[in-house]
Amino acid sequence: MEQSHQENAVAAGLKTTLTGILVSTVLAVAKALGGIFGNSYALIADAIESLTDIVTSGLLYIGLKWSSRPADKAHPYGHGKAEALIALGISLGLVAAAVIISVESIHNIQTPHKTPAPWTLIILLAVIVTKEILYRYVLKTGEEINSGAVKADAFHHRSDAITSAAAVIGIGIALLGGPGYEEADDWAALLAAVVIVINAYLIARPAIGELLDEDLDPALNESVRNCAAEVAGVVLVEKCHIRKMGIMSHADMHIWVNKDLTVAQGHDIAHAVQDHIKQLYPQMAHVHIHIEPADMVHG
């Protein structure tokens, strides 16, 4: 069940990632050409953002393949942490794109240039609609397979839609304001860079938490405790900690059983708890259980 769940999850993640790469490639070319011939740096900045989409989605594709590799002698817990590293890499890619956009925007604000062509708005509106649809599609998959890296990729697409929306506002102001308002296009690109950095933080924070084995989902932890307590023979669930390892998770718990049971009976209860939890939570790669005699008091 575990292997089937992981294989299906990885396949779904790879499918959305490839879709994102193809769409981002088409949009990057359209935006770059529109920015060059339409005299809009905001559109060029958008193209740069789309290029980072392509690079980070490519990294995600490799990361999903890597994280799905089975456990081996050197990696007894599997390779799931690779996914968090990829999510962190995606956030760093976003920051790099924001820096590039900011530097060029400031330069263009200080350099007189022509007003962007009105038809560039058509490209931007098409980009916003396309990227928002792609964001929802990728995010849905990320939530279904519980993948932080796939959800990070989704927010990368959302940031692309945001930069395009900012560009629409900037170009609109430049066109309506006329002479003297040409730099509104560049201010819009600068604002978009700030939004991109914020998104980068929102992606990086849970990825760092996963790498540090933080309790990322207290509600899941409580649900698993309750699930274990349902098994016949379990007197008390003393401890329960859950670590996220990419798409899969690992649970460590202490359960109390009647002290008069044999070792074999305690062993059977532990396996019953493991089976019950994995049946209800297929994302659990392993459930590690320590048995305690019920009359012992622990601090």
Secondary structure, DSSP 8 states (H G I E B T S, - for coil): -HHHHHHHHHHHHHHHHHHHHHHHHHHHHHHHHHHHHHT-HHHHHHHHHHHHHHHHHHHHHHHHHHHTS---SS-TT-STHHHHHHHHHHHHHHHHHHHHHHHHHHHHHTS------TTHHHHHHHHHHHHHHHHHHHHHHHHHHT-HHHHHHHHHHHHHHHHHHHHHHHHHHHHHH-TT-TTHHHHHHHHHHHHHHHHHHHHHHHHHHHHTT----HHHHHHHHHHHHTSTT--EEEEEEEEEETTEEEEEEEEEE-TTS-HHHHHHHHHHHHHHHHHH-TTEEEEEEEEEETT----
